[in-house]
C-alpha cells in the first residue's frame, strides 16, 4: 500500500542542510500532492504580514521577512494541507474501518483532506455521512449524559488563540479542567522548570537577541529537521564569528553545515556555513552531568582567577543581587568528581572544559534546547540545570542572552497562554467567573498521562480531540488501543484521516475542519486569527486558499456549536455570536488577560506582532523569593528508574526521533535525507561496537524489547540495524513507531512528560516477513 520513493537504501549524507536537497524536497511534495500551483502561491504568503502562519513548527516569524519566509518542513506542511487529494464519503463506502487499520500512517493521510462530517456505524464497520446539525445534537446529548470529569478535552497545539480560548471555556463551563494538550508530551518540563527557577513558564529569548549574542549553547534539539527557519539567524550569527557549541547524541546535519536555499551565490557555489564550532556527542541521559561538568570547570577557573588576582569568571554582583541557592549549588557541583562526570556524560573532561572556556570569554550567552532535554525522568531538572549555567554569569535579563526552548506545534505555547491547562490555578478563574457567570471547577484536571491511565481503567469515558493524532502520539500504544475502543464518546476534529480515527468507541464522530491556510468566511466576512510563537510573540494572520470542501467548518464554529448543544444558554458565553465574529472572542481574551492582550485588535497587526510581558527579561523574578533560583538536581542520572530491571551491558538506552520527512506524527514520506535513509522507517541506529558486541551485523533484522517491567511485554519490529555515529550503549529509532516501547509510567517527575528520550531496551534477533524483505535496505554496512 505504501508509496516507496525509490529503492530503500542507506548511504551517508555528505551535503549540508538546506541547499539543493531542500529545494528538491519542496518541489517533490508540491508535485506529489497535486498542489504545485496552489501551494506555490500560498508559500509566497507564508509567515508574511497579512498572510498565514506556518502550520508546522512554532519558531519565530521575523517582522521584516525574507522574500520566501518558509523552510523545507514548512513547505511540506503547506503542501500537505493544500493537497488536491480528497477523502470523502465515497472513500468510506469502499473501505471498512477494520481494513483501514492495516494502512500505514503515511497512506491514511496521503489520501487527502476530509470533506464531510462522518459518524461511525458499528453494523457496517464504516464511517457514514451525517449532517452538522445531527452531529452537534448527538454529541451534545452524549455530553449531557456523561459526568464532566469523565470527559477529556484534548488540544493538539495548532489551534488559534481564539479557538483555544473558546475550547477551555467550553470544558470549564461544562464542569471539568480535563484539558491535556501536546505540551504534556513535549515541553511541560519547561513550563514547570522555568517557572520554579525564573518565574516565567516560557523562554526569555527573542529574535532580536540573536543579533546581540556572542555565544550559543545547543542541547537536544535538531534544528535541521524540526525548525529549519532557525538556521537563518544561526547562519548570521556564525558570519559574525560567534561560537555555537552543541551537545547532542547524534551529529545532526543542520547543526553541522548549512547552505541557504534562498541565496543564489550559496546555491551555485561550493561553500557552506559551518554551524557548530564544537560538537559534543553526549550520551543519552548524560546532559545533567555534562552541564555539571561545565559548571565545575567554571568554578575551578574562578578559583584560579581569585588565587592570582585575575578578573572574576562569575558575575558576583548578579549572583548576590538576583539569585538564591548559589552556595548550595556550588557544594553539589564540587561533590562530583571528574570521573563521575565523564562516566555519566559520555564526554571527556577536556570537552567540558573547552565549553567552559568559551562560555567564560562570552558576555552574552543564549542556551537553545529541545525535547532531548525535557523527555527524561528528570527532564525538569535538566531544564533547571541549563538555567543554573546561565545564572553563573548573569546571562538572563540582558540583550543577547537567555533561555530558548524550541516548541513544536505552531501555537502550543499560545494555547497555554489563553487557558489550555489542566491546572485551574494557572488561569484567572475570578475573571472567567465574573465575565461568564459559571463556577470554574476547583479540582485539577487530567494531564495526557492521566488521561491514558483513565482510559485504561475506564474512568475516562468521553474524548474530544481538537486536532492531532492522540492515540499514535502517546506511549504504551499496544496497551492503549484496546482500551480506546471502550470509550463511550469519541469526537475527532481533524483535516485528514489518521490512526486515532480508526479505533472507534461506542459513539464516534469525525468532524472535518478548515485548515489554517484556508480562507475562513463567516457571514461572508473573512476572519483573522492569532498565534503565539516560541519567543512569546503574538501576531495576526489570514488564510488565503479556498477551502477543500464547502462542507468544512472552522474549528471555532465547531466548538461553538458543540458547546451550544451541550450547554445552551446555561452560561453567559455567547457561543453562536462568537462563531461569526472572532473580534468578539479577542475582546473577551483581552478582558481575561489584560496584562498581555490589552489593545489586542490593534497590536496584533503591528509589524512583527507584539511580545507578551516576561518579568525575567527585565530581571524581575516572579518566584516565592523574588529572585532567580539555583535548583540543584537530585541526581546525575536523568532516568533513574531504568536501572531497576535488567542492567547488564546488553541493555541499550534508546531515544525516539523524527525523520527529515515528518512533523510529529505526520509522516510526509519514507526518506530521512540527513541521516542517509531512503524508502523505509523500519530501522534502528546502533553504534558499530555495540552491533558486533551483541552478536549482530549491519543490516540484520531485529526486534526491540523494553528491558524493564518484564511482566508487560513491550516490543516493536522487525527493524533493520544501521551502523551509525551514536555513542556506545545508545540506540535510536523513529517516533511514533517506537512508542509502544515507552511505559506509561516512565515519565518526567513533576511534569509527567513521557520519557521517550531514554528507554532501556534489549535487541533480539527477528525473522522479517515478506514485505520487510521486499523493502530491505541492501547496503547498511556503512557508518556516518
Residue pairs with C-beta under 8 A, 6 or more apart in sequence:
1 102
1 103
1 104
1 107
2 104
2 106
2 107
2 670
3 106
3 107
3 110
3 669
3 670
4 670
4 679
4 775
5 669
5 670
5 671
5 678
5 679
6 678
6 679
7 678
7 679
7 778
8 670
8 678
8 679
8 680
8 775
8 776
8 777
8 778
9 678
9 679
9 777
9 778
9 779
10 676
10 677
10 678
10 683
10 722
10 777
10 779
10 780
10 782
11 676
11 678
11 779
11 782
12 676
12 782
12 783
12 784
13 253
13 673
13 674
13 675
13 676
13 784
15 21
15 253
15 259
16 253
16 256
16 257
16 258
16 259
16 272
16 273
17 224
17 228
17 231
17 253
17 254
17 256
17 257
17 258
17 259
17 674
18 72
18 228
18 231
18 258
18 259
18 260
18 261
19 259
19 261
19 266
19 267
19 272
20 259
20 261
20 267
21 673
22 71
22 72
22 228
22 261
23 261
23 267
25 72
25 76
25 660
25 661
25 673
26 72
26 75
26 76
26 79
29 75
29 76
29 79
29 80
29 668
29 669
30 36
30 39
30 40
30 75
30 79
32 79
33 39
33 79
33 80
33 82
33 83
33 84
33 85
34 83
34 84
34 85
35 79
35 82
35 83
35 84
38 82
38 84
38 545
39 75
39 78
39 79
39 82
41 544
41 545
42 52
42 78
42 82
42 517
42 544
42 545
43 68
43 70
43 75
43 78
44 68
45 51
45 52
45 544
46 52
46 54
46 69
46 70
46 74
46 75
46 78
47 53
47 54
47 61
47 65
47 69
47 70
47 74
47 229
48 65
48 69
49 65
49 607
50 542
51 541
51 542
51 544
52 516
52 517
52 541
52 542
52 543
52 544
53 61
53 410
53 411
53 516
53 531
53 539
53 541
54 61
54 70
54 74
54 77
54 78
54 410
55 74
55 77
55 78
55 81
55 158
55 410
55 515
55 516
55 517
56 73
56 74
56 76
56 77
56 410
56 663
57 73
57 74
57 226
57 227
57 229
57 406
57 407
57 408
57 409
57 410
57 663
58 227
58 406
58 407
58 408
58 409
58 410
58 411
58 412
58 413
58 531
58 532
58 533
58 534
59 227
59 229
59 230
59 406
59 533
59 534
60 206
60 207
60 533
60 534
60 535
60 537
61 69
61 533
61 537
61 539
61 608
61 609
62 69
62 207
62 608
63 607
63 608
63 609
64 607
64 608
66 232
66 262
67 262
68 262
69 229
70 78
70 229
71 227
71 228
71 229
71 231
72 228
72 261
72 660
73 225
73 226
73 228
73 663
74 228
74 229
76 661
76 663
76 668
77 663
77 666
78 517
80 109
80 496
80 666
80 668
81 113
81 495
81 515
81 516
81 517
81 518
82 515
82 517
82 545
83 112
83 113
84 112
85 110
85 111
85 112
85 113
86 112
86 113
86 115
86 548
86 549
87 111
87 112
87 113
87 114
87 115
87 496
87 497
88 114
88 115
88 116
88 549
89 115
89 116
89 118
89 128
89 129
91 111
92 118
92 126
92 127
92 128
93 126
95 126
96 124
96 125
96 126
97 120
97 125
97 126
97 127
97 502
97 504
98 125
100 108
100 497
100 502
101 499
101 502
101 503
104 667
105 469
105 472
105 498
105 499
105 665
105 666
105 667
105 736
106 667
106 668
106 669
106 670
108 496
108 497
108 498
108 499
108 502
109 496
109 497
109 498
109 666
109 667
111 496
111 497
112 496
113 495
113 496
113 512
113 515
113 548
113 549
114 494
114 495
114 496
114 497
114 510
114 512
114 549
115 512
115 548
115 549
115 551
115 552
116 129
116 130
116 512
116 549
116 551
117 129
117 130
117 131
117 132
117 135
117 509
117 510
117 511
117 512
117 551
118 127
118 128
118 129
118 130
118 509
118 510
118 512
119 127
119 128
119 130
119 134
119 135
119 138
119 507
119 508
119 509
119 510
120 126
120 127
120 128
120 504
120 507
120 508
120 509
120 510
121 127
121 128
122 504
127 510
130 509
132 553
132 561
135 509
135 511
136 561
136 562
136 564
136 565
137 565
138 507
138 509
139 489
139 491
139 507
139 509
139 562
139 565
139 566
140 562
140 564
140 565
140 566
141 565
142 462
142 488
142 489
142 507
143 151
143 174
143 462
143 489
143 562
143 565
143 566
144 566
146 461
146 462
146 488
146 489
148 174
148 175
148 176
148 178
148 441
149 175
149 176
149 178
149 443
149 445
150 459
150 460
150 461
150 462
151 174
151 176
151 178
151 460
151 461
151 462
151 463
151 464
151 489
152 178
152 180
152 446
152 451
152 454
152 460
152 462
152 463
152 464
153 167
153 168
153 170
153 171
153 176
153 178
153 179
153 464
153 466
154 179
154 180
154 181
154 448
154 451
154 463
154 464
154 465
154 466
154 468
154 470
155 164
155 167
155 179
155 180
155 181
155 182
155 415
155 420
155 466
155 467
155 468
156 181
156 182
156 409
156 465
156 466
156 467
156 468
156 470
157 181
157 182
157 183
157 408
157 409
157 410
157 411
157 412
157 415
157 467
157 468
158 409
158 410
158 411
158 412
158 467
158 468
158 516
159 167
159 411
159 415
159 466
159 467
159 555
160 411
160 414
160 516
160 529
160 530
160 531
160 555
160 556
161 411
161 414
161 415
161 417
161 418
161 529
161 530
161 531
161 532
161 538
161 586
161 589
162 529
162 530
162 556
162 582
162 585
162 586
162 589
163 466
163 529
163 554
163 555
163 556
163 559
164 411
164 414
164 415
164 418
164 419
164 420
165 418
165 419
165 585
165 588
165 589
165 592
166 556
166 559
166 560
166 563
166 575
166 578
166 585
167 179
167 415
167 420
167 466
167 559
168 179
168 418
168 419
168 420
168 421
168 427
169 419
169 432
169 436
169 563
169 573
170 559
170 562
170 563
170 566
170 567
171 177
171 178
171 179
171 445
172 424
172 432
172 438
172 440
172 441
173 436
173 438
173 563
173 567
173 571
173 573
174 563
174 566
174 567
175 441
176 441
176 445
177 421
177 422
177 423
177 424
177 440
177 441
177 443
177 444
177 445
178 422
178 445
178 446
178 451
178 460
179 419
179 420
179 421
179 422
179 445
180 422
180 445
180 446
180 447
180 448
180 450
180 451
181 412
181 415
181 416
181 420
181 421
181 448
182 408
182 409
182 412
182 448
182 468
182 473
182 664
183 191
183 412
183 413
183 416
184 422
184 447
184 448
184 449
184 752
184 753
185 448
185 473
185 474
185 753
185 754
186 371
186 374
186 375
186 407
186 408
186 412
186 753
187 371
187 374
187 405
187 407
187 408
187 412
187 753
188 374
188 447
188 748
188 751
188 752
188 753
189 373
189 374
189 375
189 376
189 379
189 380
189 382
189 383
189 748
189 751
189 753
190 201
190 202
190 203
190 374
190 383
190 405
191 201
191 202
191 416
191 751
192 201
192 380
192 383
192 750
192 751
193 379
193 380
193 381
193 382
193 383
193 384
193 387
193 631
193 751
194 200
194 201
194 202
194 203
194 383
194 387
194 403
194 405
195 201
196 380
196 384
196 623
196 629
196 631
197 383
197 384
197 387
197 388
197 623
197 628
197 629
197 631
198 204
198 387
198 396
198 403
198 616
198 621
198 623
198 628
198 629
199 615
199 616
199 620
199 621
199 622
199 623
199 628
200 614
200 615
200 616
200 622
201 416
202 405
202 413
202 536
202 612
202 614
203 402
203 403
203 404
203 405
203 534
203 535
203 536
204 396
204 397
204 402
204 403
204 404
204 614
204 616
204 617
205 366
205 368
205 402
205 403
205 404
205 535
206 535
206 536
206 537
206 611
207 233
207 535
207 537
208 399
209 366
209 399
209 400
209 401
209 402
210 233
210 234
210 236
210 237
210 366
211 236
211 400
212 364
212 399
212 400
213 237
213 242
213 364
213 365
213 366
213 400
213 401
214 242
214 362
214 363
214 364
214 365
214 400
215 242
215 243
215 244
215 245
215 358
215 359
215 361
215 362
215 364
215 365
215 366
216 234
216 237
216 242
216 243
216 244
216 245
216 365
216 366
216 367
216 368
217 244
217 245
217 246
217 247
217 355
217 359
217 365
217 366
217 367
217 368
217 389
218 244
218 245
218 246
218 247
218 248
218 255
218 276
218 367
218 368
218 369
219 246
219 247
219 248
219 287
219 291
219 367
219 368
219 369
219 370
219 372
219 373
219 386
220 247
220 248
220 287
220 369
220 370
220 371
220 372
220 373
220 374
220 757
221 227
221 248
221 368
221 369
221 370
221 371
221 372
221 406
222 248
222 252
222 254
222 255
222 370
222 657
222 658
223 230
223 231
223 234
223 252
223 254
223 255
223 406
224 231
224 252
224 253
224 254
224 255
224 258
224 660
224 674
225 252
225 254
225 658
225 659
225 660
225 674
226 370
226 406
226 408
226 658
227 406
228 254
230 406
231 254
231 258
231 260
231 275
232 260
234 244
234 258
234 275
235 258
235 260
235 273
235 275
237 244
238 244
238 273
238 274
238 275
239 273
243 277
243 278
243 358
243 362
244 255
244 275
244 276
244 277
245 276
245 277
245 278
245 280
245 355
245 358
245 359
246 255
246 275
246 276
246 278
246 279
246 280
247 280
247 282
247 287
247 290
248 255
248 279
248 280
248 281
248 282
248 372
249 281
249 282
249 283
249 284
249 372
249 655
249 726
249 727
249 730
249 732
250 281
250 657
250 675
250 685
250 724
250 725
250 726
250 732
251 279
251 281
251 725
251 784
252 674
253 674
254 275
254 674
255 275
255 276
255 279
256 274
256 275
256 276
256 279
257 272
257 273
257 274
257 275
258 272
258 273
258 275
259 266
259 267
259 271
259 272
259 273
260 266
260 267
260 273
261 267
266 272
277 358
278 351
278 354
278 355
278 358
280 290
280 347
280 351
280 355
281 346
281 347
281 725
281 726
281 727
282 290
282 345
282 346
282 347
282 727
283 344
283 345
283 346
283 347
283 653
283 727
283 729
283 730
284 653
284 654
284 655
284 727
284 729
284 730
284 757
284 758
285 376
285 637
285 638
285 639
285 642
285 653
285 757
285 758
286 344
286 345
286 346
286 347
286 638
287 345
287 372
287 373
287 376
287 382
287 385
287 638
288 344
288 378
288 381
288 382
288 385
288 633
288 635
288 636
288 638
289 336
289 340
289 341
289 344
289 345
289 636
290 341
290 345
290 347
290 352
291 382
291 385
291 386
291 388
291 389
292 333
292 336
292 341
292 385
292 633
292 636
293 338
293 341
293 342
293 345
293 347
293 349
293 352
293 353
294 352
294 355
294 356
294 359
294 389
295 329
295 333
295 356
295 388
295 389
295 392
296 333
296 334
296 336
296 338
296 341
296 352
297 352
297 353
297 355
297 356
297 357
298 313
298 314
298 356
298 359
298 360
298 392
298 393
299 314
299 330
299 333
299 334
301 313
301 356
301 357
301 360
302 312
302 313
302 314
304 310
305 311
305 312
305 313
306 312
313 360
313 393
314 392
314 393
315 392
315 393
315 394
317 394
318 391
318 393
318 394
319 326
319 391
319 392
319 394
322 391
322 394
322 397
322 619
322 621
322 627
322 628
323 391
323 627
323 628
323 629
323 630
324 625
324 627
324 628
324 629
324 630
325 629
325 630
325 631
325 632
326 391
326 630
328 630
328 632
329 388
329 630
329 632
332 632
332 633
336 636
338 349
340 636
341 349
341 352
341 636
342 348
342 349
344 636
344 637
345 352
346 727
359 365
359 389
359 393
360 393
363 400
364 395
364 398
364 399
364 400
364 401
365 390
365 393
365 395
365 400
365 401
366 395
366 400
366 401
366 402
366 403
366 404
367 386
367 389
367 390
367 402
367 403
367 404
368 404
368 406
369 383
369 386
369 403
369 404
369 405
369 406
370 405
370 406
371 408
371 756
371 757
372 655
372 757
373 379
373 382
373 383
373 386
374 382
374 383
374 405
374 748
374 751
374 753
375 748
375 753
375 754
375 755
375 756
375 757
375 758
376 382
376 638
376 639
376 748
376 755
376 757
376 758
377 638
377 639
377 640
377 641
377 642
377 746
377 747
377 748
377 749
377 755
377 758
378 633
378 634
378 635
378 637
378 638
378 639
378 640
378 748
378 749
379 638
379 748
379 751
379 753
379 755
380 748
380 749
380 750
380 751
381 631
381 633
381 634
381 638
382 633
382 638
383 405
384 631
384 633
385 633
386 403
387 396
387 403
387 628
387 631
388 630
388 631
388 632
390 396
390 401
390 402
390 403
391 628
391 630
394 401
395 401
395 402
396 402
396 403
396 616
396 617
396 619
396 628
397 616
397 617
397 618
397 619
402 616
402 617
404 534
404 535
405 534
406 534
407 413
407 533
407 534
408 664
409 664
410 516
410 531
410 533
411 531
411 532
413 532
413 533
413 534
413 536
414 530
414 531
414 532
414 533
414 538
417 532
417 593
417 596
417 612
418 589
418 592
418 593
419 427
419 432
419 592
421 427
422 444
422 445
422 446
422 447
422 450
423 444
423 445
424 440
424 441
424 442
424 443
424 444
424 445
425 444
427 440
428 592
428 593
429 440
431 591
431 592
432 438
432 440
432 592
433 439
433 440
435 572
435 588
435 591
435 592
436 571
436 572
436 573
437 571
437 572
438 570
438 571
438 572
446 454
446 460
447 752
448 474
448 752
448 754
449 744
449 747
449 752
449 754
450 752
451 460
451 463
452 474
452 475
452 476
452 480
452 744
453 744
454 460
455 463
455 480
455 483
455 484
455 486
455 487
456 479
456 480
456 483
456 744
458 483
458 486
460 487
461 487
461 488
461 489
462 487
462 488
462 489
462 490
462 491
463 470
463 487
463 489
463 490
463 491
463 505
464 489
464 491
464 493
464 562
465 491
465 492
465 493
465 494
465 500
466 493
466 555
466 559
467 493
467 494
467 495
467 513
467 555
468 500
468 665
469 498
469 499
469 500
469 664
469 665
469 666
469 736
470 500
471 477
471 480
471 481
471 484
471 499
471 500
471 503
472 498
472 499
472 500
472 665
472 736
472 739
473 664
473 665
473 736
473 739
474 480
474 739
474 744
474 754
475 739
475 742
475 743
475 744
475 746
475 747
475 754
475 756
476 714
476 739
476 740
476 742
476 743
476 744
477 736
477 739
477 740
478 714
478 740
479 712
479 744
480 744
481 503
484 490
484 500
484 503
484 505
485 503
485 504
485 505
486 505
487 505
487 506
488 505
488 506
488 507
489 505
489 506
489 507
489 508
490 504
490 505
490 507
490 508
490 509
491 508
491 509
491 511
491 562
492 500
492 501
492 508
492 509
492 510
492 511
493 511
493 513
493 555
493 558
494 501
494 510
494 511
494 512
494 513
495 512
495 513
495 515
497 510
498 665
499 665
501 508
501 510
511 553
511 558
512 549
512 551
512 552
512 553
513 552
513 553
513 554
513 555
513 558
514 520
514 543
514 547
514 552
514 553
514 554
514 555
515 543
515 548
516 529
516 541
516 543
517 543
517 544
517 545
518 543
518 545
518 546
518 547
518 548
518 552
519 526
519 542
519 543
519 544
519 545
519 546
519 547
520 526
520 527
520 529
520 542
520 543
520 554
521 527
522 554
522 557
522 579
522 580
522 581
522 582
523 580
525 580
525 581
526 542
526 543
527 542
527 554
527 581
527 582
528 540
528 541
528 542
528 582
528 604
529 540
529 541
529 542
529 582
530 538
530 539
530 540
530 541
530 586
530 604
531 538
531 539
531 541
532 538
532 612
533 539
535 611
536 611
536 612
536 614
537 608
537 609
537 610
537 611
537 612
538 596
538 597
538 603
538 604
538 609
538 610
538 611
538 612
539 604
539 608
539 609
539 610
540 604
540 605
540 609
553 561
554 579
556 578
556 579
556 582
556 585
557 579
559 575
560 575
560 576
560 578
560 579
561 575
561 576
561 579
563 573
563 575
564 575
564 576
567 573
567 575
574 584
577 584
578 584
578 585
578 588
583 601
586 597
586 600
586 601
586 604
587 600
587 601
589 597
589 600
590 597
590 598
590 599
590 600
595 613
596 612
596 613
603 609
603 610
604 610
615 621
615 622
616 622
616 628
621 627
621 628
623 629
637 643
638 758
639 653
639 746
639 755
639 758
641 708
641 746
642 653
642 707
642 708
642 746
642 758
642 759
642 760
643 760
644 708
645 707
645 708
645 709
645 710
645 760
646 707
646 708
646 710
646 760
646 762
649 693
649 729
650 694
650 762
650 763
651 707
651 760
651 761
651 762
652 686
652 690
652 729
652 730
652 731
652 760
652 761
652 762
652 763
653 729
653 730
653 731
653 758
653 759
653 760
653 761
654 684
654 704
654 730
654 731
654 732
654 733
654 738
654 741
654 758
654 759
654 760
654 761
655 730
655 731
655 732
655 756
655 757
655 758
655 759
656 732
656 733
656 734
656 735
656 736
656 738
656 739
656 742
656 756
656 757
656 759
657 732
657 733
657 734
657 735
658 664
658 734
658 735
659 667
659 671
659 672
659 675
659 677
659 681
659 734
660 671
660 672
660 673
660 674
660 675
661 667
661 668
661 669
661 670
661 671
661 672
661 673
662 668
665 735
665 736
667 681
670 678
670 679
670 680
670 681
671 677
671 678
671 679
672 678
672 681
675 685
675 724
675 784
676 782
676 784
677 683
677 722
677 777
679 775
679 777
680 720
680 775
680 777
681 734
681 737
682 717
682 718
682 719
682 720
682 737
682 772
682 775
683 719
683 720
683 721
683 722
683 733
683 734
683 777
684 702
684 704
684 719
684 720
684 721
684 722
684 731
684 732
684 733
684 763
685 722
685 724
685 726
685 731
685 732
685 733
686 696
686 721
686 722
686 723
686 724
686 726
686 731
686 763
687 723
687 724
687 725
687 726
687 727
687 728
687 729
687 730
688 698
688 723
688 783
689 728
690 728
690 729
690 731
691 697
691 698
691 700
691 721
691 723
694 763
696 702
696 721
696 763
696 765
697 721
697 781
698 721
698 722
698 723
698 780
698 781
698 782
699 720
699 721
699 776
699 777
699 778
699 780
699 781
700 720
700 721
700 765
701 717
701 718
701 719
701 720
701 721
701 765
701 766
701 767
701 768
701 772
702 717
702 718
702 719
702 720
702 721
702 763
702 764
702 765
702 766
703 715
703 716
703 717
703 718
703 719
703 763
703 764
703 765
703 766
704 715
704 716
704 717
704 719
704 731
704 733
704 738
704 741
704 761
704 762
704 763
704 764
705 713
705 714
705 715
705 741
705 761
705 762
705 764
706 712
706 714
706 715
706 741
706 742
706 743
706 759
706 760
706 761
707 760
707 761
707 762
708 743
708 746
708 760
709 743
712 743
714 740
714 741
714 742
714 743
715 740
715 741
716 733
716 737
716 738
716 740
716 741
717 764
717 766
718 766
718 767
718 768
718 769
718 772
719 733
719 766
720 776
720 777
720 780
721 763
721 780
722 777
722 780
723 780
723 781
723 782
723 783
724 732
724 783
724 784
725 783
725 784
726 732
731 761
731 763
735 756
738 759
739 756
741 759
741 761
742 754
742 755
742 756
742 759
744 754
746 754
746 755
746 759
747 753
747 754
747 755
748 754
748 755
768 776
